[in-house]
Amino acid sequence: MKKFLLICLLFNFILGISQEKKISFEKEINYKIIDKNKTDVFLKTFASNTGEFLTKVNIKSFPMYFFTDALGTSAVGLEMNNRLDGSNALFASMFGVGNYGYNDAKEEYVLESKKLGTKETILGVPCSHYLINFKLKDDERKDKEAFKVCIDEKSGYNNLPVLKGLIKFFDRKTIFKNSDLKGFILKGGPEKSYDKDYFVATSMKDSKEFVYFDHKKAMVEQQRKHDSIAIAYKKEEEEYAKMDSVYAPSDSAAVVADATYPPSIAPYGEEVYYIPDYVSEYKKNNSEDGSLAIANLPNETLWKGLPKHCKNLEKDIPAFNNKELKGHLKNYVGQVCDMYLTQTTNHTVGIKITLDEIRREVLYLSEIQDKLDPSDKKKLNTYLKNLD
């Protein structure tokens, strides 16, 4: 019976993978947070032209990822082959980021916006100032502190849902009604200290990043897992009330064990392993000198785990008579350096893509040997031989 259930779980898991869609991001925007306490928080967001956003928040060097689309915002994890894992919302909440608030009544706020008539220019882009008020529904006396933002109203990207999604995640007692305000936020902060405490876009560039994700499926699974934990939590409180003493751990465990799990979700303690079918793509003519993770290390200490030549990659590669050789060699060595980064727990290296690039360049370097003049051939082999 157990083997049959595992087969069903695996079957449903694979079906779930097939529902994933590829989401391509056209823009990469970095934000910096300025405040008097010098909070160690950095934010990067990737934007698609179809309304999806992937936002990375670094809190004291701990990265958290959030995916936002028309369905809402969910905490996610970045896994192998650019797939997003939607189970991180549960993990983050269990460890104190946000609060499930089983017994706390949620407060519904109405988001009201007012255009102020003033402007400023950020990254060469003019933006208009708006004041955002969070009015408690049916109670005009209780407001959250007003928030001031500078919005590019002409932008094709609307990241207001990202802001609301992050606020809802870190303040789970609050829910918002929809607002008609749209545009791209370039700067924001509390109204009273907007010039001292704020976040601001510091760079914006084109992106070729992409992910695979089924947000609807992830949200359903998150809610089901949340409900299972809520059942156990409620049972604990009932036992405390009855016994007025420390509850028996087996009671709570029994509730979780008896909880009904849909076929697509494995109960805690049981893992379903999955790897996508291998597709041979490494011979495709991708552009050499591809995107290298070592070009944007989030922490300087990571260099300690990489070969020394990775840090001086551009400078150490010799000049060749063959004009194409240097680009291919740099890409090969750089992609190998990227693979060393996969030793870190929260790396963002696309492993299959990187391996494909390495295999493609190895093939190129092997085939080009007989076509090189003696000088280039000697330089190439000496460089490869002396890599640490």
N, C-alpha and C positions, 0 to 999 in steps of 0.2 A: 504493500500500500504506500509506504514511504517513497519507494522508487517511482511509483506511478505519479505521486504528487510532485516529485522533483522534475519529472519529465514534463508535466503540465506547466510548472513554473518556468522551465527553460523555454518551452514553446511560446508561452505568452511573453516572456522577456524578449525573445527574438522578434516576435510580431511587433512589440513596442518599438524596437530599434528601427524597424522598417518604416515606422510612422514619422521618424525624425526628418526634419527638413534642413537643408543647407541655408544658412543665413549669412550673407556677405555684408561686411561693413565698409562703407565708403570713406568715413572720416574717423580720425583718432584725435581726441582732444584731451590735453592734460590740464589739470587744475591744481592750484596751490592754495593752501589755507593759511591765512594771515590772522593771527590773534595775539593778544597780549600774553597769553600763557604759553605761546610757542608750541602749540599742540603738534605732535608728530603724526600728522595725517596727510596723506597724498591721495589724489583721486585722478583716475584716468577713465575715459568713457569712449566706447566705440559706437558709432551711429550708422544705421542702415538707412537707405532711402525709402524703406517701407515701414518705418516706425518702430524698429527694434533697437534696443540699446543694451550693450554689455558694459557694466561699470565695475571697475576694480578700485576698492578702497583699501589703502594700506594704513592700518592703525598700529603704530609702534612696530613697524616692520612685519606685522601679521596681515597677509592679504585676504580680503574677502571679495567675492564676486557676486554681482546682482544682475539679473536679466529682467528687462522691462519691455513689455509690448502691450497691446490692447487689453490683454487679460489681467495685467497687473505687474507687480514686481516680486520676484522670488530670489532668495539666496541660492547660489549655485556653486558648483566646483568645476574646474577645468581639468578634463581627463585626457587620456591618450587619444590621438587621432582627432583632436579638436572637438571632442564631444563634451557637452555640458551635463553635469550630474545634478539633478534637482533635489537630492536628499539633504543638502547642506542647510536648508532653512531649519529643519528639525534639529540638526546638530548645533547650529549657532544658538538657537533658543534654549536648548538644554544646558548649554554652558554659559548662560548669563547674558548673551547678546540679545536684547529684547526680552519680553516676558509674555508667556502664553496667557496669563491672566485668566485662569479657569473660573474664578469667582468674581472677577472684577467686571463691572458693567462698563461697556465701551461708551465713550462720549462722542457724539456725532457733531463734527464741526462743518460749517459751511465756509468754503473758501471764497472770499470776496476780494476783488482786485480793483485798484484805482490807478489810473495813469497820472503821473505827476507833472508831465510837461517839461521835464529836464532830460538831458542826454549826456552820454560820455562815449569815448571811443576806446575800444579794447581790441588789441591785435589788428588795428586798422579797420575795425568794423564798428560803425555807429550803432549804439543801442539805446533804447528808451527806458527810463526809470518807471517802475511800477511798485506800488505798495500792496502787499498781500496781507490780508487780515483773516484770521481763523476765528470766525464767530461761532460760539456754541449754539447749536440749534435750539430754538424756543427759549433762549435765555440770553438776552442782550447784555447782561451784566458781567458775564464771564467770557473773556477773550484770551487767546494765546498772544504772546508778544508779536507785534507786527513785523513783517519781514520785507526787506527792500531788495528788489532784483533789477538787473539791467538786461533787457531782452532785445535780441535782434528779431524784430517782427517780420522781416522779409526772408528769413532763413527757411529753407525747406525742411529743416529738422525741428521737431517740437520735443524738447526734453523736460517740459513741466511735469509729465508723468513720472520721470525719474526722481525728481525732487520729492514729490508727494509719496512715491513708493519707499524711498529711503526713510522719510519721516515716519511713515506708518510702521516700517520694520523695526526701527529703534524705539518707537513709542507705541506699543501695541494696544494701548487703551484708547487710541485715537483713530477714528475713521473719518474720511472726507467725502463730501458730495462732490460730484464733478464740477469743473469750472470751464468756462468758455475761453479762458486765457490760453493763448498759444504762442509759441516762438522758441527761440534758442537762448537759454540763460548763459550769459557770459560772466556775470558777477552776481553775488548775493550775500546778504548778511542782515543782522538785526537792524531795524530802523534806527534805533538810538545810537548805535555804534558802527554804522555802515562803513565809515571811513577808517576804522581801526580794526574791526573784527569782521572778516569777510573771506569768501573763497572767490577766486578769479581764474579765468582761462589764461594759461601762459603759453600754450602752443596749439596749433591746429594744422593737421596735415592729412593728405590722402592716405587711405589704408587699403590693403588687400587682404586683411584678416577675415576669417570666416569661422563659423562653428556649426555643429549639428545639434539640434535640440527639438524636443516635443514638449512645449511649455504646458499645454493643456493636460497631458498625461502626468507630467511632474507635479502639477498643482493638485490633481486628484489624489495622487499617491501621498503627497505631503499631508493633505487633509485626513486621509484614512489613518495614517500613522499617528497624527495628532489626536484623532478621536480615540484610538486605542490607548494612548497614554492618558488621555483625559478620563477614560473609564477606570483605569487603575488608580489614578489620583483621587477620583471621587470615592472609590471603594476604601482607600486608605482613610479618608476623612470620616467615613461612616464607622470604620472600625475604631478610630480614635474616640469618637463620640460614645460608642457602646462600652468600650473597655476602659477608657480614660487612662490608658497606659500605652506603652510602646507596642505598635501593632506587630503581628506575626508576619515576617517577610513572605511566608508561603501564601498568605491570603492575596497579596498584591500580585505575586507571581502567577497565581491561578487565574486571576482576572485576565492578565496579558495572554496566558496560554489559551484561555477560552475565547479570546477575542476572535471575531471572524475576519480572516484575511482573504482578500480577493485573490484569484489564481495568479495575478500578475505581480504579486508582492510576496517575497519570501519572509517568513517570520524571523524575528531577531535571533541570531545565532546560526542561521543557515544562510550560506552564500551561494549565489549562482554566478558562475564564471562565464565570461563572454569575450570573444575576440572576433572582430569582423573578418570576413573572408578576404584572403590576400588577393589584391589586384595589382598586376605588374604594371607600374607606371614610371619606373625610374629612368627609362630610356627617353622619356618625353623631353623635348628640347626646351626646358625651362631656362630662364635667363640666368647666366652665371652671375656671381656676386649677389646671391639672393639675400633675403632678409635674415640677418644673423642676430640671435638672442644676445650674444656677447656685446653687441653694439649698444645695448640699453640695459646694463645690469642694475637692478634696483638697490643693490648693496655692494659697496666696494670690497667687503670681506669675502665675497664669492670668488674673487681672483685667486684666493689661497688654494682653492680646489681645482684650479685649471693649470695646464702646462704653461710655462712662462712665455712661450712664443705666442700664446693667444692674445696677450695684452699689447704686443708690438707687431701685430699681424701685418699691417699695411707697410710698415717701415722695413721689416726684415725680409720680405719677399724680393728676390733679385729682379733686375730688369732683363727682359728677354727680347731677342730680335723678333720672335713670333708674337704678334700683337695680341692674340687671343689667350695665350698660355697663362699670363699672370692672373687674369680674371678667373679662369677655371681653377688655378692652384689656390688662390685666395678663398674661393668658395669651398673647395674640398677641405682645406685646413680649418676654416671657420666653422663649417658644419660639424667637424669632429670635435672642435672646442665646445660647440653647443651641446653635444652629447654628454660631456662631463657635467654640465649643469643639471642633467636629469638625476643626479645624486641628491639634489635638494628636494625636500618634501613638497614645496609649493612651486615647482618649476612650471613654466608655460611653454616648454619646448614641444613642438609637434613631432613626436618620435618617428612615426612612419615617414612623414615628409622629409625629415632630416636624414634618415637612413637611405631613402630613395635618392636624395641629393648626393650623399656620399658615394653610393654605388654608381651613380651616373658619372661622377667626376673620376672615380677610380678607372672606369671603363675608358673615359676620354684620355686620361694620363697614360694608360697602357697602350692605346692605339696610336697616340701622337708620337711616341718614342722614336719610331723609325722615320718619322717625317721631320724631325728636328735637326738643325745643324749641330755639329760637334760642340760648339760653345754653349748653346741653349741646353743641350742634353746633359752636359757636365754640370751646369749650374742647377738644373732641376734635381738631378740625383744627389748632388752634394747637399742641397737644401733639405730634401726629404730625409736623407741619411742622418743629418745633424739635428733634426727636431728632437727636443727632449721628451 
